[in-house]
Amino acid sequence: MEESAIPSVLIVQLCTSLHIAVKDHSVCLTFSNLKFQSAKAKMWSLQNLLFILCIVLRCVTSAVGVIHVTGYVGREVNVSCSYNEGYESYEKYLCKNDCGSDDVLITTSNSLKNKYRVHDDKTARIFTTTITDLQSTDAGKYWCGVSRTGNDIYTEVELKLVRDSCCDTVTKVQSYEGYSESVSCRYESQYQNSLKYICRGNRPSTCLQDALITSDTKLNGRFRLDEDKVLGTFTVNINSLTQNDSGSYLCGVQRNSELDVFSAIELEVEEWCCVKAKHINGIAGHPLTLQCPYPPQHRNNRKFLCKGDHRNKCTDILMDQRFTLQDDAASSSFFVMIRYLDVHDTGTYWCGSDPQWRVGNYTKIELSVVTVRCVTCDIGRTRS
């Protein structure tokens, strides 16, 4: 009877159509060498071939599903591959390309090599390769291999690299020193139960380890984190702002199997003072009147004058025989009359009508009091 072989092209096409994700195509090529002695036998054998091939592929693909890993350029990434029971004592390795001897990057028998290190957790049956100092050339396809007699076991790994910075869109927040400010961060509904956090800077790779506060802690010094799962937002409140708080922040949402999700905030904390400032000179022993404007809507508010280098350390000036305050609603100003100045009156004053100390609702006054020597008195004393 006439013998014929199943064409290799047919087998390869069959393998391709069934999405064989194996490093070694010998499974396909082995079937291509089978010969059949009749058309009937050929048809029967093709049917069986399909059945057997499907059985084989079911075993192979369940073990080698592609592992997708994403890392940050300049940082390090872990590539973790599991293996079946019974292979605990076998050598494992990570390789690229065709996994020839020159393509093997590191093995468990030599666990530290160049920019690679590997650890085999035999209890969990997972070996993890760490790739440090990631560069754009490191992106691409890898294979986790388990050495054994015959064909090794391979798991395909696809490594993707992204830049270690964020983000294309930045939310700008402006506030003033001494104020409290809330920063709101949105997230998608599938991350309701994920860890939320905020950090300074613009480096996603280290954001979690440098977090100022997380949804697990809720309160940390000047920082408080509140979450509204219905709206899909978490809010970080920062108390007693200083200009040192200005800068970049990242809101992070932890994802276990992928890189965390981030949104960027740019916080600008401006100096609270100096919106309206006056420099006034006075003479000791002479009277002086200070004018303090206020918004018309503050007509019925309490008016005040206090002294101190900073509003947080400002002591109210008590009105007495030397200091008197007069309100002039028609001009939206109040006046503080000082009957006579003393050299100790030199300093910084704040006058306003807003107990919340909102910017613009006050006036800063720098007062300098000098003593003028009496020349005629000196002349009289000289003659006498």
C-alpha positions in Angstrom: 0.0 0.0 0.0 1.0 3.5 -0.6 2.5 5.3 2.4 2.4 9.0 2.9 3.5 11.4 5.6 1.4 14.2 7.0 3.0 17.4 5.6 5.0 19.3 8.2 3.3 22.5 7.0 -0.1 21.0 7.9 1.1 20.2 11.4 2.7 23.6 11.9 -0.5 25.3 10.7 -2.5 23.0 13.1 -0.2 23.9 16.0 -0.5 27.6 15.1 -4.3 27.5 14.9 -4.4 25.9 18.3 -2.1 28.6 19.8 0.7 26.4 21.0 2.8 28.5 23.3 5.8 26.2 23.7 9.5 27.0 23.4 10.2 23.6 21.7 8.1 22.7 18.7 9.2 19.1 18.7 5.6 18.1 19.7 4.5 19.2 16.3 7.4 17.9 14.3 7.2 14.5 15.9 3.7 14.0 14.5 4.9 15.2 11.0 7.0 12.0 10.7 4.1 9.6 11.1 3.3 7.6 7.9 0.0 6.0 7.0 -0.7 3.2 4.5 -4.1 4.0 3.1 -6.5 6.9 2.5 -8.8 5.4 5.1 -6.0 5.0 7.6 -4.8 8.5 6.8 -8.2 10.0 7.6 -8.5 7.9 10.8 -5.0 8.9 11.9 -5.7 12.6 11.2 -8.7 12.4 13.5 -6.7 10.7 16.2 -3.8 13.1 15.6 -6.1 16.0 16.3 -7.4 14.3 19.5 -3.9 13.4 20.8 -2.6 16.8 19.9 -5.4 18.5 21.8 -4.7 16.3 24.8 -1.0 17.2 24.7 -1.6 20.9 24.2 -4.0 20.9 27.1 -1.2 19.8 29.4 1.4 22.1 27.9 -0.6 25.3 27.8 -1.9 24.9 31.4 1.8 24.9 32.5 3.2 27.6 30.3 0.6 30.5 30.2 2.4 33.7 29.4 3.4 35.7 32.5 3.1 39.5 31.9 5.5 41.6 34.0 5.9 45.4 34.0 8.8 47.3 35.5 10.1 50.8 35.8 13.2 51.9 33.8 16.2 52.4 36.2 14.6 50.3 38.9 14.3 46.5 39.5 11.6 43.9 38.8 10.8 40.4 40.0 9.9 37.6 37.6 8.2 34.8 39.5 7.5 31.4 37.9 5.8 28.5 39.5 6.5 24.8 38.9 4.9 21.5 39.7 5.4 19.2 42.6 8.4 16.9 42.2 10.7 19.5 40.6 11.8 21.1 43.9 15.4 19.8 43.6 15.7 20.5 39.8 17.7 23.4 38.5 15.8 26.4 37.4 16.9 29.3 35.2 15.9 32.4 33.3 16.8 32.8 29.6 16.1 34.8 26.5 15.9 34.2 22.8 16.3 30.4 21.9 17.6 29.6 25.4 20.9 28.3 24.2 23.8 28.1 26.5 24.7 31.7 25.8 21.1 32.8 26.3 20.9 31.6 30.0 21.0 34.7 32.2 21.1 33.1 35.6 20.5 29.7 37.2 19.6 28.6 40.7 23.0 26.9 41.0 24.6 30.3 40.5 22.1 32.6 42.1 23.9 35.9 41.6 25.2 37.0 38.2 25.7 40.5 36.9 22.3 42.3 37.2 20.4 39.1 38.0 19.7 37.2 41.2 17.4 34.3 41.7 15.7 32.7 44.7 13.9 29.3 44.7 11.1 29.0 47.3 10.7 25.2 47.3 7.9 25.3 49.8 5.7 27.5 47.6 7.3 26.0 44.4 8.1 29.4 43.0 11.4 30.6 41.8 11.9 34.4 41.4 14.4 36.2 39.4 15.2 39.8 40.2 16.5 42.0 37.3 18.1 45.2 38.6 19.0 48.5 36.8 16.3 48.0 34.2 17.0 49.6 30.8 14.9 49.8 27.6 16.9 47.0 26.1 15.7 44.6 28.9 12.1 44.7 27.6 10.9 41.7 25.6 10.4 38.0 25.9 12.0 35.7 28.5 11.6 32.1 29.4 11.6 30.5 32.9 13.1 27.1 32.5 13.2 24.0 34.7 16.0 21.5 33.7 15.0 17.9 33.3 15.9 14.8 31.2 14.7 15.3 27.7 13.0 18.6 27.0 13.1 21.3 29.7 9.9 22.9 31.0 9.4 26.5 29.9 7.1 29.3 30.9 7.0 32.4 28.7 7.5 35.8 30.2 6.7 39.1 28.6 8.5 42.0 30.2 7.2 45.6 29.6 9.0 48.7 30.8 7.6 52.1 31.6 9.2 55.3 32.7 9.5 55.9 36.5 7.5 59.1 36.5 3.9 60.2 36.5 1.6 61.6 35.0 0.4 63.2 31.8 -2.3 65.1 33.8 -1.5 67.0 37.0 -4.1 68.5 39.3 -2.9 71.9 40.7 -3.8 72.9 44.3 -3.0 76.3 45.8 -3.1 77.2 49.4 -1.3 79.4 52.0 1.0 78.7 54.9 -0.8 77.9 58.2 -3.9 76.7 56.4 -5.3 73.2 56.2 -5.8 71.8 52.7 -7.5 68.7 51.3 -6.3 66.8 48.3 -8.9 64.6 46.6 -7.9 61.5 44.6 -10.3 59.5 42.4 -10.1 55.8 41.7 -12.1 53.2 39.7 -14.8 51.1 41.4 -12.9 47.8 41.2 -10.3 49.2 43.6 -12.8 50.0 46.4 -11.0 47.5 48.8 -7.5 48.3 47.6 -4.9 50.1 49.7 -4.8 53.9 49.1 -1.9 56.1 49.9 -0.1 59.4 49.1 3.6 60.2 48.8 5.8 63.2 47.9 7.7 63.4 44.7 7.1 61.9 41.2 8.5 58.4 41.4 5.9 55.7 41.3 8.4 52.9 42.0 9.1 54.0 45.6 5.8 55.8 46.4 4.3 53.1 48.6 7.5 52.6 50.7 7.7 56.4 51.1 4.0 57.0 51.8 3.1 59.8 54.1 -0.1 58.1 55.0 -2.1 55.0 53.9 -5.8 53.9 54.2 -4.6 51.4 56.8 -3.3 54.1 59.1 -5.8 56.9 58.5 -4.0 59.4 60.7 -0.3 60.3 60.8 0.8 63.6 62.3 -0.4 66.5 60.1 -1.9 64.0 57.6 -5.4 62.4 57.7 -6.9 60.1 55.1 -10.6 59.8 54.5 -12.3 57.6 51.9 -15.7 57.7 50.2 -16.2 54.4 48.5 -19.6 55.5 47.0 -18.0 58.4 45.2 -14.8 56.5 44.5 -12.5 59.1 46.1 -10.1 59.3 49.0 -9.1 62.6 50.5 -5.9 63.5 52.3 -6.0 66.5 54.6 -2.8 68.3 55.5 -2.8 70.6 58.5 -0.6 73.6 59.3 0.8 74.0 55.9 4.2 75.5 55.4 6.0 76.6 52.2 8.1 73.5 52.5 5.0 71.4 51.8 5.0 72.8 48.2 5.8 70.3 45.5 4.7 67.2 43.7 2.6 64.4 45.3 1.3 61.1 44.0 -2.0 59.5 45.0 -1.6 55.7 44.7 -3.9 52.8 44.6 -2.3 49.4 45.1 -2.8 46.6 42.6 -1.4 43.1 43.6 -0.7 41.7 40.1 0.1 44.9 38.2 1.7 48.2 38.8 -0.1 50.5 41.1 -2.4 53.2 39.7 -1.4 56.9 40.3 -2.6 60.4 39.9 -0.5 63.5 40.3 -1.0 66.5 42.4 1.1 69.7 42.4 0.7 71.7 45.7 1.7 75.3 45.9 1.8 76.8 49.4 2.2 80.6 49.2 3.4 82.9 51.9 0.3 83.9 53.9 1.4 87.4 54.5 2.2 90.3 52.2 -1.0 90.5 50.2 -1.5 94.0 51.7 1.5 95.4 53.6 2.4 98.8 54.8 5.7 100.2 56.1 5.1 103.2 58.5 7.6 105.3 60.4 6.7 107.1 63.6 8.4 109.3 66.2 8.5 108.4 69.8 6.2 110.7 71.9 4.2 111.7 68.8 0.7 110.4 67.9 0.0 108.0 65.0 -3.2 106.7 63.3 -3.2 103.4 61.5 -5.8 102.7 58.8 -7.1 99.2 58.3 -9.5 98.5 55.3 -11.8 95.6 55.3 -14.3 94.0 52.9 -17.8 95.5 53.0 -19.4 92.2 54.0 -17.3 92.3 57.3 -19.1 95.5 58.4 -20.5 93.7 61.5 -17.4 91.6 62.2 -15.1 92.2 65.2 -12.2 94.4 64.2 -8.8 93.9 65.8 -5.2 94.9 65.9 -2.5 92.5 67.1 1.3 92.4 67.3 3.7 89.6 66.4 6.1 88.5 63.7 3.7 85.9 62.5 -0.1 85.8 62.6 0.1 82.5 64.6 2.0 84.4 67.3 0.0 87.6 67.3 -1.1 89.1 70.6 -4.2 91.4 70.6 -3.6 95.0 71.4 -5.9 96.0 74.2 -7.7 99.3 73.6 -6.9 101.7 76.4 -6.0 105.3 77.0 -3.1 105.0 74.6 -4.8 102.9 71.9 -8.3 103.6 70.6 -10.2 101.9 67.7 -12.8 103.7 65.6 -14.8 102.0 62.8 -15.9 103.9 59.7 -18.3 101.7 57.8 -18.8 104.3 55.1 -15.2 103.8 54.0 -15.0 100.1 54.9 -12.1 100.9 57.2 -11.3 101.1 60.8 -8.7 103.3 62.4 -6.5 102.7 65.4 -5.3 105.9 67.0 -2.1 105.8 69.1 -2.1 108.8 71.5 1.7 108.7 71.7 4.3 106.3 70.4 7.0 104.5 72.4 10.2 103.0 70.9 8.9 99.6 72.1 6.0 100.0 69.7 8.4 99.1 66.8 7.4 95.8 65.3 4.9 93.9 63.1 1.2 94.5 63.4 -1.8 92.8 61.9 -5.2 94.4 61.6 -8.2 92.7 60.2 -11.9 91.7 60.5 -11.8 88.0 59.7 -11.3 85.5 62.6 -10.5 82.8 60.0 -7.5 84.9 58.8 -8.4 84.3 55.1 -5.9 85.9 52.7 -6.7 89.4 51.7 -8.9 90.1 54.8 -6.2 91.7 56.8 -3.4 94.3 56.6 0.2 93.8 57.7 1.9 96.8 59.1 5.6 97.2 59.7 6.0 100.0 62.2 9.4 101.7 63.0 9.5 104.1 65.9 12.5 106.4 66.1 13.6 108.9 68.7 14.3 112.4 67.6 16.9 114.2 69.7 15.9 117.7 70.9 18.5 120.0 69.4 17.3 123.2 71.1 17.3 121.4 74.4 21.0 120.5 73.9 21.8 124.1 73.0 20.1 125.3 76.2 21.9 122.8 78.3 25.3 123.9 76.8 24.7 127.6 77.6 23.7 127.0 81.1 
